[in-house]
Amino acid sequence: QKEGLVREIVQHLTAK
């Protein structure tokens, strides 16, 4: 389960 990692990456990508 890499949901935590994916969520962190998504947050960084959507951290505009």
PDB file of N, H, CA, C and O in Angstrom:
ATOM      1  N   GLN A   1       0.851  -1.207   0.000  1.00  0.00           N
ATOM      2  CA  GLN A   1       0.000   0.000   0.000  1.00  0.00           C
ATOM      3  C   GLN A   1       0.876   1.242   0.000  1.00  0.00           C
ATOM      4  O   GLN A   1       1.533   1.544   0.996  1.00  0.00           O
ATOM      5  N   LYS A   2       0.887   1.955  -1.104  1.00  0.00           N
ATOM      6  H   LYS A   2       0.353   1.710  -1.914  1.00  0.00           H
ATOM      7  CA  LYS A   2       1.696   3.189  -1.153  1.00  0.00           C
ATOM      8  C   LYS A   2       0.774   4.396  -1.239  1.00  0.00           C
ATOM      9  O   LYS A   2       1.106   5.400  -1.869  1.00  0.00           O
ATOM     10  N   GLU A   3      -0.377   4.290  -0.606  1.00  0.00           N
ATOM     11  H   GLU A   3      -0.647   3.474  -0.094  1.00  0.00           H
ATOM     12  CA  GLU A   3      -1.315   5.430  -0.691  1.00  0.00           C
ATOM     13  C   GLU A   3      -0.719   6.657  -0.014  1.00  0.00           C
ATOM     14  O   GLU A   3      -0.862   7.776  -0.506  1.00  0.00           O
ATOM     15  N   GLY A   4      -0.047   6.443   1.120  1.00  0.00           N
ATOM     16  H   GLY A   4       0.070   5.534   1.519  1.00  0.00           H
ATOM     17  CA  GLY A   4       0.559   7.579   1.826  1.00  0.00           C
ATOM     18  C   GLY A   4       1.549   8.295   0.924  1.00  0.00           C
ATOM     19  O   GLY A   4       1.533   9.522   0.824  1.00  0.00           O
ATOM     20  N   LEU A   5       2.407   7.533   0.270  1.00  0.00           N
ATOM     21  H   LEU A   5       2.420   6.536   0.350  1.00  0.00           H
ATOM     22  CA  LEU A   5       3.417   8.153  -0.599  1.00  0.00           C
ATOM     23  C   LEU A   5       2.738   8.881  -1.756  1.00  0.00           C
ATOM     24  O   LEU A   5       3.059  10.032  -2.051  1.00  0.00           O
ATOM     25  N   VAL A   6       1.808   8.207  -2.400  1.00  0.00           N
ATOM     26  H   VAL A   6       1.547   7.272  -2.160  1.00  0.00           H
ATOM     27  CA  VAL A   6       1.109   8.829  -3.542  1.00  0.00           C
ATOM     28  C   VAL A   6       0.425  10.105  -3.083  1.00  0.00           C
ATOM     29  O   VAL A   6       0.459  11.122  -3.777  1.00  0.00           O
ATOM     30  N   ARG A   7      -0.201  10.048  -1.901  1.00  0.00           N
ATOM     31  H   ARG A   7      -0.229   9.222  -1.338  1.00  0.00           H
ATOM     32  CA  ARG A   7      -0.945  11.246  -1.407  1.00  0.00           C
ATOM     33  C   ARG A   7       0.059  12.381  -1.190  1.00  0.00           C
ATOM     34  O   ARG A   7      -0.239  13.534  -1.501  1.00  0.00           O
ATOM     35  N   GLU A   8       1.231  12.069  -0.666  1.00  0.00           N
ATOM     36  H   GLU A   8       1.472  11.132  -0.413  1.00  0.00           H
ATOM     37  CA  GLU A   8       2.218  13.136  -0.427  1.00  0.00           C
ATOM     38  C   GLU A   8       2.645  13.745  -1.751  1.00  0.00           C
ATOM     39  O   GLU A   8       2.728  14.968  -1.872  1.00  0.00           O
ATOM     40  N   ILE A   9       2.917  12.913  -2.738  1.00  0.00           N
ATOM     41  H   ILE A   9       2.850  11.920  -2.639  1.00  0.00           H
ATOM     42  CA  ILE A   9       3.346  13.416  -4.056  1.00  0.00           C
ATOM     43  C   ILE A   9       2.241  14.275  -4.661  1.00  0.00           C
ATOM     44  O   ILE A   9       2.500  15.361  -5.179  1.00  0.00           O
ATOM     45  N   VAL A  10       1.022  13.787  -4.591  1.00  0.00           N
ATOM     46  H   VAL A  10       0.811  12.904  -4.171  1.00  0.00           H
ATOM     47  CA  VAL A  10      -0.106  14.547  -5.159  1.00  0.00           C
ATOM     48  C   VAL A  10      -0.208  15.901  -4.474  1.00  0.00           C
ATOM     49  O   VAL A  10      -0.425  16.920  -5.129  1.00  0.00           O
ATOM     50  N   GLN A  11      -0.051  15.909  -3.153  1.00  0.00           N
ATOM     51  H   GLN A  11       0.125  15.081  -2.621  1.00  0.00           H
ATOM     52  CA  GLN A  11      -0.148  17.184  -2.429  1.00  0.00           C
ATOM     53  C   GLN A  11       0.936  18.138  -2.912  1.00  0.00           C
ATOM     54  O   GLN A  11       0.677  19.326  -3.106  1.00  0.00           O
ATOM     55  N   HIS A  12       2.138  17.630  -3.107  1.00  0.00           N
ATOM     56  H   HIS A  12       2.348  16.665  -2.950  1.00  0.00           H
ATOM     57  CA  HIS A  12       3.227  18.497  -3.580  1.00  0.00           C
ATOM     58  C   HIS A  12       2.926  19.004  -4.983  1.00  0.00           C
ATOM     59  O   HIS A  12       3.175  20.168  -5.299  1.00  0.00           O
ATOM     60  N   LEU A  13       2.387  18.125  -5.822  1.00  0.00           N
ATOM     61  H   LEU A  13       2.185  17.179  -5.565  1.00  0.00           H
ATOM     62  CA  LEU A  13       2.097  18.532  -7.207  1.00  0.00           C
ATOM     63  C   LEU A  13       0.949  19.536  -7.229  1.00  0.00           C
ATOM     64  O   LEU A  13       0.916  20.434  -8.070  1.00  0.00           O
ATOM     65  N   THR A  14       0.001  19.377  -6.294  1.00  0.00           N
ATOM     66  H   THR A  14       0.027  18.647  -5.611  1.00  0.00           H
ATOM     67  CA  THR A  14      -1.151  20.286  -6.261  1.00  0.00           C
ATOM     68  C   THR A  14      -0.922  21.378  -5.223  1.00  0.00           C
ATOM     69  O   THR A  14      -1.872  22.002  -4.752  1.00  0.00           O
ATOM     70  N   ALA A  15       0.334  21.607  -4.870  1.00  0.00           N
ATOM     71  H   ALA A  15       1.107  21.100  -5.252  1.00  0.00           H
ATOM     72  CA  ALA A  15       0.644  22.650  -3.880  1.00  0.00           C
ATOM     73  C   ALA A  15       1.011  23.935  -4.606  1.00  0.00           C
ATOM     74  O   ALA A  15       2.060  24.532  -4.363  1.00  0.00           O
ATOM     75  N   LYS A  16       0.130  24.340  -5.495  1.00  0.00           N
ATOM     76  H   LYS A  16      -0.722  23.855  -5.693  1.00  0.00           H
ATOM     77  CA  LYS A  16       0.429  25.558  -6.268  1.00  0.00           C
ATOM     78  C   LYS A  16      -0.109  26.776  -5.511  1.00  0.00           C
ATOM     79  O   LYS A  16       0.032  27.906  -5.979  1.00  0.00           O
TER      80      LYS A  16
END
